[in-house]
Amino acid sequence: MTATVIDGKAFAAKLRAKVAAEVEALGASHGVIPGLAVVLVGEDPASQVYVRNKNRQTREAGMGSFEHKLDASTPEAELLALIDRLNHDPHVHGILVQLPLPGHIDADRVIDAIDPAKDVDGFHVINVGRLGAGLPALTPCTPLGCLMLLRDHLGSLSGKNAVVLGRSNIVGKPMAQLLLKDSCTVTIAHSRTRDLPEVCRGADILVAAVGRPEMVQGDWVKPGATVIDVGINRVTGPDGSGRLVGDVAYESCAAVAGAITPVPGGVGPMTIACLLANTLTACRRSLGLDPVEGLTP
Ligand code: GUN
């Protein structure tokens, strides 16, 4: 079998266009422009690239984009004071503090300071708890993007065996909650799981989010399974050239799977598209409006 390639780049472009149309409609009906504030502390090169892309795509969707770049030595109290200002700024409907933060800043304290109604990353314990309780919540962007790709490809996920490889707060845990909400039988596997290949072979849906280059091999995949690769790892070849690979060994898994996301061009572009969707959702909720159909889990 040769797997269908799930084109996240194309799906994300359609999603951004849908958000942009809804932003325009909201401006016409309510005179409000959704605004996203992104806070970057320090000069981490990967974070700088993400933040640049976020700002560009936010503006392209017709939203307000507010960029706050702080020096790596910024005291925690100064960052908390900025978050307090953004919490009270009526032009700001979403706040994202780029992670990782420098070591002297307590990331949990920073996330806790964000107004849960503006927490477009879905990292605040209020949103984590609401997601777990099956209540409307702002949902972490990467797992939301994976869910959208899975629903688009498979339709109903009900009754499927889903294995989530990785237990991070950003991807693994919220991904498991979303799959459970869609009536999958969910296993969260991780570095201490016994006989990981055998556990993965039981999956109709396999989501890999471990941050280990090409860890998932073809013989870990059930024939016909849908494989979602969240990993973005830069590896250096024997000739010194760099390339991006996922957490999945693409060639060997694509030979067995029914469908698979490539790296790049799979899950990656969905994250920012879902961030824009969450910002629109937060803005609409602030006006007492329901989220747009298809933009929330
Ligand atoms: N760093 C890597 N991924 C993310 C993300 O989804 N949100 C934030 N805030 N920081 C990140």
py3Dmol code that shows the C-alpha trace and the ligand (Angstrom):
import py3Dmol

protein = """\
ATOM      1  CA  MET A   1       0.000   0.000   0.000  1.00  0.00           C
ATOM      2  CA  THR A   2       1.145   3.555  -0.664  1.00  0.00           C
ATOM      3  CA  ALA A   3      -0.367   6.043   1.735  1.00  0.00           C
ATOM      4  CA  THR A   4      -2.483   9.044   0.789  1.00  0.00           C
ATOM      5  CA  VAL A   5      -0.492  12.182   1.617  1.00  0.00           C
ATOM      6  CA  ILE A   6      -2.506  14.514   3.872  1.00  0.00           C
ATOM      7  CA  ASP A   7      -1.799  18.032   2.585  1.00  0.00           C
ATOM      8  CA  GLY A   8      -1.732  20.210   5.703  1.00  0.00           C
ATOM      9  CA  LYS A   9      -0.326  23.161   3.774  1.00  0.00           C
ATOM     10  CA  ALA A  10      -3.366  23.294   1.482  1.00  0.00           C
ATOM     11  CA  PHE A  11      -5.815  22.675   4.360  1.00  0.00           C
ATOM     12  CA  ALA A  12      -4.207  25.464   6.417  1.00  0.00           C
ATOM     13  CA  ALA A  13      -4.473  27.896   3.497  1.00  0.00           C
ATOM     14  CA  LYS A  14      -8.214  27.135   3.199  1.00  0.00           C
ATOM     15  CA  LEU A  15      -8.634  27.541   6.960  1.00  0.00           C
ATOM     16  CA  ARG A  16      -6.850  30.920   6.939  1.00  0.00           C
ATOM     17  CA  ALA A  17      -9.076  32.063   4.061  1.00  0.00           C
ATOM     18  CA  LYS A  18     -12.167  31.032   6.046  1.00  0.00           C
ATOM     19  CA  VAL A  19     -10.911  32.930   9.117  1.00  0.00           C
ATOM     20  CA  ALA A  20     -10.148  35.994   6.969  1.00  0.00           C
ATOM     21  CA  ALA A  21     -13.699  35.972   5.502  1.00  0.00           C
ATOM     22  CA  GLU A  22     -15.183  35.710   9.013  1.00  0.00           C
ATOM     23  CA  VAL A  23     -12.930  38.517  10.291  1.00  0.00           C
ATOM     24  CA  GLU A  24     -14.200  40.743   7.486  1.00  0.00           C
ATOM     25  CA  ALA A  25     -17.830  39.814   8.248  1.00  0.00           C
ATOM     26  CA  LEU A  26     -17.318  40.566  11.948  1.00  0.00           C
ATOM     27  CA  GLY A  27     -15.855  43.967  11.098  1.00  0.00           C
ATOM     28  CA  ALA A  28     -18.876  44.743   8.928  1.00  0.00           C
ATOM     29  CA  SER A  29     -21.461  43.540  11.481  1.00  0.00           C
ATOM     30  CA  HIS A  30     -19.865  44.678  14.767  1.00  0.00           C
ATOM     31  CA  GLY A  31     -17.070  47.108  13.832  1.00  0.00           C
ATOM     32  CA  VAL A  32     -14.548  44.990  15.758  1.00  0.00           C
ATOM     33  CA  ILE A  33     -11.163  43.742  14.506  1.00  0.00           C
ATOM     34  CA  PRO A  34      -9.809  40.667  16.337  1.00  0.00           C
ATOM     35  CA  GLY A  35      -6.353  41.426  17.742  1.00  0.00           C
ATOM     36  CA  LEU A  36      -3.514  39.028  18.634  1.00  0.00           C
ATOM     37  CA  ALA A  37      -0.595  40.020  20.868  1.00  0.00           C
ATOM     38  CA  VAL A  38       2.545  37.884  20.601  1.00  0.00           C
ATOM     39  CA  VAL A  39       5.248  38.226  23.242  1.00  0.00           C
ATOM     40  CA  LEU A  40       8.788  37.044  22.529  1.00  0.00           C
ATOM     41  CA  VAL A  41      11.427  37.145  25.255  1.00  0.00           C
ATOM     42  CA  GLY A  42      15.005  36.725  24.029  1.00  0.00           C
ATOM     43  CA  GLU A  43      16.517  35.794  20.671  1.00  0.00           C
ATOM     44  CA  ASP A  44      15.911  32.054  20.220  1.00  0.00           C
ATOM     45  CA  PRO A  45      16.292  31.723  16.396  1.00  0.00           C
ATOM     46  CA  ALA A  46      13.453  29.178  15.907  1.00  0.00           C
ATOM     47  CA  SER A  47      11.103  31.316  18.024  1.00  0.00           C
ATOM     48  CA  GLN A  48      12.002  34.418  15.991  1.00  0.00           C
ATOM     49  CA  VAL A  49      11.002  32.610  12.771  1.00  0.00           C
ATOM     50  CA  TYR A  50       7.678  31.426  14.301  1.00  0.00           C
ATOM     51  CA  VAL A  51       6.861  34.899  15.609  1.00  0.00           C
ATOM     52  CA  ARG A  52       7.619  36.525  12.246  1.00  0.00           C
ATOM     53  CA  ASN A  53       5.320  34.046  10.492  1.00  0.00           C
ATOM     54  CA  LYS A  54       2.584  34.537  13.091  1.00  0.00           C
ATOM     55  CA  ASN A  55       2.626  38.310  12.665  1.00  0.00           C
ATOM     56  CA  ARG A  56       2.541  38.111   8.873  1.00  0.00           C
ATOM     57  CA  GLN A  57      -0.309  35.603   8.754  1.00  0.00           C
ATOM     58  CA  THR A  58      -2.278  37.521  11.408  1.00  0.00           C
ATOM     59  CA  ARG A  59      -2.138  40.671   9.281  1.00  0.00           C
ATOM     60  CA  GLU A  60      -2.967  38.709   6.105  1.00  0.00           C
ATOM     61  CA  ALA A  61      -6.142  37.458   7.845  1.00  0.00           C
ATOM     62  CA  GLY A  62      -7.151  41.097   8.448  1.00  0.00           C
ATOM     63  CA  MET A  63      -6.520  40.922  12.192  1.00  0.00           C
ATOM     64  CA  GLY A  64      -4.641  43.313  14.444  1.00  0.00           C
ATOM     65  CA  SER A  65      -1.116  42.093  15.219  1.00  0.00           C
ATOM     66  CA  PHE A  66       0.743  43.404  18.258  1.00  0.00           C
ATOM     67  CA  GLU A  67       4.345  42.274  18.606  1.00  0.00           C
ATOM     68  CA  HIS A  68       6.220  42.671  21.903  1.00  0.00           C
ATOM     69  CA  LYS A  69       9.910  41.777  21.759  1.00  0.00           C
ATOM     70  CA  LEU A  70      11.623  41.829  25.132  1.00  0.00           C
ATOM     71  CA  ASP A  71      15.292  41.459  25.978  1.00  0.00           C
ATOM     72  CA  ALA A  72      16.404  38.014  27.237  1.00  0.00           C
ATOM     73  CA  SER A  73      17.292  39.590  30.607  1.00  0.00           C
ATOM     74  CA  THR A  74      13.793  41.069  31.145  1.00  0.00           C
ATOM     75  CA  PRO A  75      12.738  40.489  34.771  1.00  0.00           C
ATOM     76  CA  GLU A  76       9.709  38.241  35.299  1.00  0.00           C
ATOM     77  CA  ALA A  77       7.835  41.101  37.006  1.00  0.00           C
ATOM     78  CA  GLU A  78       8.163  43.211  33.851  1.00  0.00           C
ATOM     79  CA  LEU A  79       6.715  40.425  31.693  1.00  0.00           C
ATOM     80  CA  LEU A  80       3.844  39.940  34.169  1.00  0.00           C
ATOM     81  CA  ALA A  81       3.136  43.698  34.057  1.00  0.00           C
ATOM     82  CA  LEU A  82       2.961  43.564  30.229  1.00  0.00           C
ATOM     83  CA  ILE A  83       0.538  40.615  30.386  1.00  0.00           C
ATOM     84  CA  ASP A  84      -1.619  42.579  32.827  1.00  0.00           C
ATOM     85  CA  ARG A  85      -1.764  45.492  30.360  1.00  0.00           C
ATOM     86  CA  LEU A  86      -2.650  43.138  27.481  1.00  0.00           C
ATOM     87  CA  ASN A  87      -5.345  41.465  29.627  1.00  0.00           C
ATOM     88  CA  HIS A  88      -7.014  44.874  29.964  1.00  0.00           C
ATOM     89  CA  ASP A  89      -6.422  46.121  26.395  1.00  0.00           C
ATOM     90  CA  PRO A  90      -9.758  46.061  24.492  1.00  0.00           C
ATOM     91  CA  HIS A  91      -7.950  45.786  21.108  1.00  0.00           C
ATOM     92  CA  VAL A  92      -6.276  42.533  22.196  1.00  0.00           C
ATOM     93  CA  HIS A  93      -8.446  39.382  22.096  1.00  0.00           C
ATOM     94  CA  GLY A  94      -5.650  36.821  22.098  1.00  0.00           C
ATOM     95  CA  ILE A  95      -2.329  36.688  23.967  1.00  0.00           C
ATOM     96  CA  LEU A  96       0.479  34.278  23.103  1.00  0.00           C
ATOM     97  CA  VAL A  97       3.745  34.184  25.040  1.00  0.00           C
ATOM     98  CA  GLN A  98       6.254  32.299  22.903  1.00  0.00           C
ATOM     99  CA  LEU A  99       7.852  29.324  24.686  1.00  0.00           C
ATOM    100  CA  PRO A 100      10.463  28.436  25.749  1.00  0.00           C
ATOM    101  CA  LEU A 101      11.135  31.375  28.087  1.00  0.00           C
ATOM    102  CA  PRO A 102      14.588  32.199  29.525  1.00  0.00           C
ATOM    103  CA  GLY A 103      15.495  30.126  32.603  1.00  0.00           C
ATOM    104  CA  HIS A 104      14.980  32.912  35.176  1.00  0.00           C
ATOM    105  CA  ILE A 105      11.280  33.203  34.232  1.00  0.00           C
ATOM    106  CA  ASP A 106       8.695  30.760  35.629  1.00  0.00           C
ATOM    107  CA  ALA A 107       6.619  29.760  32.568  1.00  0.00           C
ATOM    108  CA  ASP A 108       3.789  28.370  34.730  1.00  0.00           C
ATOM    109  CA  ARG A 109       3.442  31.691  36.563  1.00  0.00           C
ATOM    110  CA  VAL A 110       3.387  33.554  33.231  1.00  0.00           C
ATOM    111  CA  ILE A 111       0.725  31.284  31.683  1.00  0.00           C
ATOM    112  CA  ASP A 112      -1.313  31.560  34.874  1.00  0.00           C
ATOM    113  CA  ALA A 113      -1.289  35.380  34.539  1.00  0.00           C
ATOM    114  CA  ILE A 114      -2.955  35.344  31.097  1.00  0.00           C
ATOM    115  CA  ASP A 115      -6.709  36.011  31.117  1.00  0.00           C
ATOM    116  CA  PRO A 116      -8.184  32.553  30.262  1.00  0.00           C
ATOM    117  CA  ALA A 117     -10.595  34.268  27.822  1.00  0.00           C
ATOM    118  CA  LYS A 118      -7.547  35.556  25.860  1.00  0.00           C
ATOM    119  CA  ASP A 119      -5.434  32.384  26.232  1.00  0.00           C
ATOM    120  CA  VAL A 120      -5.354  31.447  22.517  1.00  0.00           C
ATOM    121  CA  ASP A 121      -2.670  28.802  23.206  1.00  0.00           C
ATOM    122  CA  GLY A 122      -5.121  26.973  25.490  1.00  0.00           C
ATOM    123  CA  PHE A 123      -2.348  26.474  28.087  1.00  0.00           C
ATOM    124  CA  HIS A 124      -4.048  28.106  31.115  1.00  0.00           C
ATOM    125  CA  VAL A 125      -5.276  25.542  33.683  1.00  0.00           C
ATOM    126  CA  ILE A 126      -8.814  26.899  33.282  1.00  0.00           C
ATOM    127  CA  ASN A 127      -8.778  25.976  29.585  1.00  0.00           C
ATOM    128  CA  VAL A 128      -6.963  22.684  30.262  1.00  0.00           C
ATOM    129  CA  GLY A 129      -9.635  21.832  32.860  1.00  0.00           C
ATOM    130  CA  ARG A 130     -12.515  22.906  30.635  1.00  0.00           C
ATOM    131  CA  LEU A 131     -11.196  20.746  27.770  1.00  0.00           C
ATOM    132  CA  GLY A 132     -10.883  17.776  30.140  1.00  0.00           C
ATOM    133  CA  ALA A 133     -14.428  18.337  31.428  1.00  0.00           C
ATOM    134  CA  GLY A 134     -15.830  18.509  27.882  1.00  0.00           C
ATOM    135  CA  LEU A 135     -16.754  22.204  28.229  1.00  0.00           C
ATOM    136  CA  PRO A 136     -16.124  24.883  25.581  1.00  0.00           C
ATOM    137  CA  ALA A 137     -12.466  25.885  25.876  1.00  0.00           C
ATOM    138  CA  LEU A 138      -9.712  27.571  23.939  1.00  0.00           C
ATOM    139  CA  THR A 139      -7.830  24.531  22.636  1.00  0.00           C
ATOM    140  CA  PRO A 140      -4.057  24.184  22.003  1.00  0.00           C
ATOM    141  CA  CYS A 141      -3.383  24.969  18.349  1.00  0.00           C
ATOM    142  CA  THR A 142      -1.262  22.010  17.205  1.00  0.00           C
ATOM    143  CA  PRO A 143      -3.600  19.263  18.501  1.00  0.00           C
ATOM    144  CA  LEU A 144      -6.603  21.217  17.187  1.00  0.00           C
ATOM    145  CA  GLY A 145      -4.924  21.259  13.768  1.00  0.00           C
ATOM    146  CA  CYS A 146      -4.286  17.493  13.949  1.00  0.00           C
ATOM    147  CA  LEU A 147      -7.937  16.890  14.858  1.00  0.00           C
ATOM    148  CA  MET A 148      -9.124  18.949  11.889  1.00  0.00           C
ATOM    149  CA  LEU A 149      -6.885  16.955   9.503  1.00  0.00           C
ATOM    150  CA  LEU A 150      -8.091  13.644  10.969  1.00  0.00           C
ATOM    151  CA  ARG A 151     -11.774  14.586  10.704  1.00  0.00           C
ATOM    152  CA  ASP A 152     -11.272  15.853   7.160  1.00  0.00           C
ATOM    153  CA  HIS A 153      -9.596  12.620   6.099  1.00  0.00           C
ATOM    154  CA  LEU A 154     -11.575  10.030   8.085  1.00  0.00           C
ATOM    155  CA  GLY A 155     -14.936  11.651   8.796  1.00  0.00           C
ATOM    156  CA  SER A 156     -16.123  10.146  12.097  1.00  0.00           C
ATOM    157  CA  LEU A 157     -13.348   9.039  14.473  1.00  0.00           C
ATOM    158  CA  SER A 158     -15.789   7.149  16.705  1.00  0.00           C
ATOM    159  CA  GLY A 159     -14.573   3.779  17.983  1.00  0.00           C
ATOM    160  CA  LYS A 160     -11.110   4.039  16.440  1.00  0.00           C
ATOM    161  CA  ASN A 161      -8.032   2.990  18.401  1.00  0.00           C
ATOM    162  CA  ALA A 162      -5.872   6.106  18.743  1.00  0.00           C
ATOM    163  CA  VAL A 163      -2.320   6.053  20.078  1.00  0.00           C
ATOM    164  CA  VAL A 164      -0.731   9.376  21.000  1.00  0.00           C
ATOM    165  CA  LEU A 165       3.029   9.079  21.266  1.00  0.00           C
ATOM    166  CA  GLY A 166       4.178  11.815  23.671  1.00  0.00           C
ATOM    167  CA  ARG A 167       2.680  13.322  26.840  1.00  0.00           C
ATOM    168  CA  SER A 168       3.535  17.023  26.663  1.00  0.00           C
ATOM    169  CA  ASN A 169       1.111  19.706  27.848  1.00  0.00           C
ATOM    170  CA  ILE A 170       1.377  21.411  24.437  1.00  0.00           C
ATOM    171  CA  VAL A 171       0.515  18.425  22.222  1.00  0.00           C
ATOM    172  CA  GLY A 172       0.240  14.923  23.730  1.00  0.00           C
ATOM    173  CA  LYS A 173      -2.188  15.476  26.614  1.00  0.00           C
ATOM    174  CA  PRO A 174      -4.613  17.840  24.816  1.00  0.00           C
ATOM    175  CA  MET A 175      -4.482  15.622  21.694  1.00  0.00           C
ATOM    176  CA  ALA A 176      -5.586  12.658  23.810  1.00  0.00           C
ATOM    177  CA  GLN A 177      -8.472  14.706  25.277  1.00  0.00           C
ATOM    178  CA  LEU A 178      -9.654  15.763  21.819  1.00  0.00           C
ATOM    179  CA  LEU A 179      -9.557  12.194  20.478  1.00  0.00           C
ATOM    180  CA  LEU A 180     -11.443  10.954  23.551  1.00  0.00           C
ATOM    181  CA  LYS A 181     -14.065  13.661  22.992  1.00  0.00           C
ATOM    182  CA  ASP A 182     -14.486  12.277  19.434  1.00  0.00           C
ATOM    183  CA  SER A 183     -15.101   8.806  20.958  1.00  0.00           C
ATOM    184  CA  CYS A 184     -11.757   7.183  20.139  1.00  0.00           C
ATOM    185  CA  THR A 185     -10.250   4.561  22.428  1.00  0.00           C
ATOM    186  CA  VAL A 186      -7.123   6.455  23.435  1.00  0.00           C
ATOM    187  CA  THR A 187      -3.707   5.277  24.596  1.00  0.00           C
ATOM    188  CA  ILE A 188      -1.035   7.780  25.600  1.00  0.00           C
ATOM    189  CA  ALA A 189       2.357   6.169  25.020  1.00  0.00           C
ATOM    190  CA  HIS A 190       5.722   7.675  26.004  1.00  0.00           C
ATOM    191  CA  SER A 191       9.406   6.947  26.558  1.00  0.00           C
ATOM    192  CA  ARG A 192       8.674   4.550  29.465  1.00  0.00           C
ATOM    193  CA  THR A 193       5.952   2.598  27.666  1.00  0.00           C
ATOM    194  CA  ARG A 194       6.755  -1.111  27.404  1.00  0.00           C
ATOM    195  CA  ASP A 195       6.988  -2.505  23.864  1.00  0.00           C
ATOM    196  CA  LEU A 196       6.220   0.755  22.128  1.00  0.00           C
ATOM    197  CA  PRO A 197       6.219  -0.774  18.597  1.00  0.00           C
ATOM    198  CA  GLU A 198       3.532  -3.292  19.632  1.00  0.00           C
ATOM    199  CA  VAL A 199       1.387  -0.564  21.238  1.00  0.00           C
ATOM    200  CA  CYS A 200       1.682   1.564  18.079  1.00  0.00           C
ATOM    201  CA  ARG A 201       0.758  -1.411  15.873  1.00  0.00           C
ATOM    202  CA  GLY A 202      -2.661  -1.413  17.579  1.00  0.00           C
ATOM    203  CA  ALA A 203      -3.421   2.118  16.356  1.00  0.00           C
ATOM    204  CA  ASP A 204      -5.947   3.017  13.667  1.00  0.00           C
ATOM    205  CA  ILE A 205      -4.794   6.591  14.326  1.00  0.00           C
ATOM    206  CA  LEU A 206      -1.178   7.187  15.344  1.00  0.00           C
ATOM    207  CA  VAL A 207      -0.132  10.693  16.406  1.00  0.00           C
ATOM    208  CA  ALA A 208       3.623  11.054  16.921  1.00  0.00           C
ATOM    209  CA  ALA A 209       4.706  13.986  19.097  1.00  0.00           C
ATOM    210  CA  VAL A 210       7.887  12.941  20.864  1.00  0.00           C
ATOM    211  CA  GLY A 211      10.541  15.183  19.315  1.00  0.00           C
ATOM    212  CA  ARG A 212      12.764  12.238  18.309  1.00  0.00           C
ATOM    213  CA  PRO A 213      13.791  12.272  14.628  1.00  0.00           C
ATOM    214  CA  GLU A 214      12.292   9.371  12.630  1.00  0.00           C
ATOM    215  CA  MET A 215      11.564   7.290  15.727  1.00  0.00           C
ATOM    216  CA  VAL A 216       8.423   5.610  14.385  1.00  0.00           C
ATOM    217  CA  GLN A 217       9.411   2.873  11.917  1.00  0.00           C
ATOM    218  CA  GLY A 218       7.320   1.233   9.211  1.00  0.00           C
ATOM    219  CA  ASP A 219       6.921  -1.992  11.206  1.00  0.00           C
ATOM    220  CA  TRP A 220       5.324   0.044  14.070  1.00  0.00           C
ATOM    221  CA  VAL A 221       2.385   0.946  11.818  1.00  0.00           C
ATOM    222  CA  LYS A 222      -0.809  -1.066  11.322  1.00  0.00           C
ATOM    223  CA  PRO A 223      -1.554  -1.506   7.604  1.00  0.00           C
ATOM    224  CA  GLY A 224      -4.014   1.183   6.528  1.00  0.00           C
ATOM    225  CA  ALA A 225      -3.576   3.337   9.674  1.00  0.00           C
ATOM    226  CA  THR A 226      -3.673   7.148   9.591  1.00  0.00           C
ATOM    227  CA  VAL A 227      -0.329   8.570  10.760  1.00  0.00           C
ATOM    228  CA  ILE A 228      -0.051  12.177  11.964  1.00  0.00           C
ATOM    229  CA  ASP A 229       3.530  13.398  12.396  1.00  0.00           C
ATOM    230  CA  VAL A 230       3.846  16.409  14.723  1.00  0.00           C
ATOM    231  CA  GLY A 231       7.653  16.323  14.846  1.00  0.00           C
ATOM    232  CA  ILE A 232       9.828  19.023  13.295  1.00  0.00           C
ATOM    233  CA  ASN A 233      13.457  18.031  13.766  1.00  0.00           C
ATOM    234  CA  ARG A 234      16.463  19.534  12.009  1.00  0.00           C
ATOM    235  CA  VAL A 235      19.034  16.837  11.277  1.00  0.00           C
ATOM    236  CA  THR A 236      22.442  17.097   9.666  1.00  0.00           C
ATOM    237  CA  GLY A 237      23.339  14.627   6.929  1.00  0.00           C
ATOM    238  CA  PRO A 238      26.791  13.021   6.479  1.00  0.00           C
ATOM    239  CA  ASP A 239      27.673  15.804   3.983  1.00  0.00           C
ATOM    240  CA  GLY A 240      26.889  18.466   6.602  1.00  0.00           C
ATOM    241  CA  SER A 241      23.682  19.623   4.901  1.00  0.00           C
ATOM    242  CA  GLY A 242      20.614  20.201   7.093  1.00  0.00           C
ATOM    243  CA  ARG A 243      17.076  18.954   6.473  1.00  0.00           C
ATOM    244  CA  LEU A 244      13.805  18.741   8.368  1.00  0.00           C
ATOM    245  CA  VAL A 245      12.409  15.363   9.394  1.00  0.00           C
ATOM    246  CA  GLY A 246       9.449  14.370  11.543  1.00  0.00           C
ATOM    247  CA  ASP A 247       9.135  11.882  14.403  1.00  0.00           C
ATOM    248  CA  VAL A 248       8.104   9.338  11.770  1.00  0.00           C
ATOM    249  CA  ALA A 249      10.420   7.553   9.310  1.00  0.00           C
ATOM    250  CA  TYR A 250       8.400   8.763   6.341  1.00  0.00           C
ATOM    251  CA  GLU A 251       9.324   6.337   3.549  1.00  0.00           C
ATOM    252  CA  SER A 252       8.937   3.110   5.533  1.00  0.00           C
ATOM    253  CA  CYS A 253       5.696   4.294   7.240  1.00  0.00           C
ATOM    254  CA  ALA A 254       4.142   5.617   3.994  1.00  0.00           C
ATOM    255  CA  ALA A 255       4.587   2.124   2.516  1.00  0.00           C
ATOM    256  CA  VAL A 256       2.283   0.661   5.221  1.00  0.00           C
ATOM    257  CA  ALA A 257      -0.070   3.460   6.324  1.00  0.00           C
ATOM    258  CA  GLY A 258      -3.370   4.369   4.691  1.00  0.00           C
ATOM    259  CA  ALA A 259      -2.626   8.089   5.064  1.00  0.00           C
ATOM    260  CA  ILE A 260       0.244  10.149   6.427  1.00  0.00           C
ATOM    261  CA  THR A 261       1.214  13.779   6.985  1.00  0.00           C
ATOM    262  CA  PRO A 262       4.544  14.866   5.446  1.00  0.00           C
ATOM    263  CA  VAL A 263       7.212  17.023   7.135  1.00  0.00           C
ATOM    264  CA  PRO A 264       7.294  19.813   6.151  1.00  0.00           C
ATOM    265  CA  GLY A 265       3.820  20.625   4.810  1.00  0.00           C
ATOM    266  CA  GLY A 266       1.712  18.482   7.149  1.00  0.00           C
ATOM    267  CA  VAL A 267       0.842  19.503  10.704  1.00  0.00           C
ATOM    268  CA  GLY A 268       3.248  22.489  10.842  1.00  0.00           C
ATOM    269  CA  PRO A 269       1.172  25.006   8.830  1.00  0.00           C
ATOM    270  CA  MET A 270      -1.966  24.049  10.799  1.00  0.00           C
ATOM    271  CA  THR A 271      -0.635  25.489  14.069  1.00  0.00           C
ATOM    272  CA  ILE A 272      -0.697  29.157  13.033  1.00  0.00           C
ATOM    273  CA  ALA A 273      -3.964  28.698  11.110  1.00  0.00           C
ATOM    274  CA  CYS A 274      -5.555  27.359  14.324  1.00  0.00           C
ATOM    275  CA  LEU A 275      -4.038  30.221  16.315  1.00  0.00           C
ATOM    276  CA  LEU A 276      -5.880  32.640  14.020  1.00  0.00           C
ATOM    277  CA  ALA A 277      -9.063  30.574  14.410  1.00  0.00           C
ATOM    278  CA  ASN A 278      -8.693  30.699  18.224  1.00  0.00           C
ATOM    279  CA  THR A 279      -8.158  34.474  18.140  1.00  0.00           C
ATOM    280  CA  LEU A 280     -11.374  34.888  16.139  1.00  0.00           C
ATOM    281  CA  THR A 281     -13.189  32.567  18.580  1.00  0.00           C
ATOM    282  CA  ALA A 282     -11.904  34.570  21.599  1.00  0.00           C
ATOM    283  CA  CYS A 283     -12.979  37.834  19.956  1.00  0.00           C
ATOM    284  CA  ARG A 284     -16.453  36.497  19.115  1.00  0.00           C
ATOM    285  CA  ARG A 285     -16.918  35.177  22.671  1.00  0.00           C
ATOM    286  CA  SER A 286     -15.973  38.620  24.055  1.00  0.00           C
ATOM    287  CA  LEU A 287     -18.912  39.967  22.031  1.00  0.00           C
ATOM    288  CA  GLY A 288     -21.274  37.231  23.245  1.00  0.00           C
ATOM    289  CA  LEU A 289     -21.159  35.425  19.867  1.00  0.00           C
ATOM    290  CA  ASP A 290     -20.773  31.660  19.350  1.00  0.00           C
ATOM    291  CA  PRO A 291     -17.633  30.364  17.592  1.00  0.00           C
ATOM    292  CA  VAL A 292     -17.807  29.871  13.827  1.00  0.00           C
ATOM    293  CA  GLU A 293     -18.801  26.292  12.883  1.00  0.00           C
ATOM    294  CA  GLY A 294     -15.738  24.156  12.119  1.00  0.00           C
ATOM    295  CA  LEU A 295     -13.182  26.358  13.903  1.00  0.00           C
ATOM    296  CA  THR A 296     -13.501  24.706  17.333  1.00  0.00           C
ATOM    297  CA  PRO A 297     -13.480  21.059  18.468  1.00  0.00           C
TER     298      PRO A 297
END
"""
ligand_1 = """\
11
GUN
N 6.677 27.116 21.281
C 6.555 26.029 20.470
N 5.251 25.791 20.197
C 4.539 26.739 20.836
C 3.141 27.026 20.918
O 2.270 26.343 20.343
N 2.815 28.095 21.679
C 3.740 28.860 22.313
N 3.299 29.882 23.046
N 5.038 28.623 22.259
C 5.432 27.570 21.520
"""
view = py3Dmol.view(width=600, height=400)
view.addModel(protein, "pdb")
view.setStyle({"model": 0}, {"cartoon": {"style": "trace"}})
view.addModel(ligand_1, "xyz")
view.setStyle({"model": 1}, {"stick": {}})
view.zoomTo()
view.show()
